[in-house]
Amino acid sequence: MTTTKTRLQVHAIDPTRLDVVRRNGTDGHGNPVHAFPASGQGEPLRCCLRMARPGESIALISFAPFDHPSVWTEVGPVYVHADRCEGHVGGLPDELRTGPRLLRTYRDDDTMNYDHNTLVGEDEDIEPVLERLLALPDVATVHVRTVLPQCFLFAVTGGVPVRPARAPFGGAASR
């Protein structure tokens, strides 16, 4: 039997979108960008997908995950570094990968798929839930959000399905 695992692709806020915000001094929704020192008490940074450290220079801006016209466009508050940072590279961010989280599912045409929106419980790892959702034929993107305010954290898409490597003579390869 061959099993398939979906390679998750994690998407922080596009650094070029944030460059425009920082250069213009407004968030694109009419709000001035003001830098302030982070308290380090619950400020998830959407630029590098980690929690802010006390004293780091951050800003709270309005942000819409969709960068094109859509009836599903929602604007909400997000924390970002006040200056460009290293961004996020890699898989699920360690500091933001457990619940509670709301996982909002969207189809290829960016319409919300209410049937698969999922609430992930306290301290539960979101990875297996994301893999299950993105393996569904009618889910193309998942927005990972906080539970109570439902603020956008990051988006996840499925990459090319990854099949376990096969060892010579049909045995399973080790990784």
Phi, psi and omega in degrees: 000135178256127176257153180240135175239134179276128175284121181277135175245118185263135184236107170284178175298134181302123181303328180291327176295319179290327176301318179296316179300312182295318181295319182280339181077007174224156186273006181089356178236020175090003182259129176293147178269121179240124176279145176207158180285135179293145174278336184079015182244068174091044178243086179287123182274124183274355178275323183236000175056055172211169178281144178292145176267146180307132176090346178298147178278114181232172176219151174251118183235163170273139185214142174242121182302323178280133181256020180218163179300132178198142176292345180268004179293124175236137178252132179210170182283139175218146174269139175219161171295143179294329176244160181303137179243187181289347180075194180241131175230132176117198185277211181299135180288131183306318186282349183234018188264003179239157180284171014279140178216150170255126178253111179263128184258144180228147177278178178303328182270012178071015173276144181290139178253087184303330183301334186244003175302136191224137174261125179258131186287169180308129177063009178278136178290129182278345185303308181296329179290317177299316179299317179296314182296315184285350174278348179286141183292339182253023175233120180252327184218146174235128173265123177269127186227159171290162186276301187291304179278347181059037177285141178295133174254305179194167178251152177226134174237161176269139176270204177292134177305139181254119177261143179303138178296146180257135175279163177306147178069022171086000177283162179282136179279151175270155180241000000 
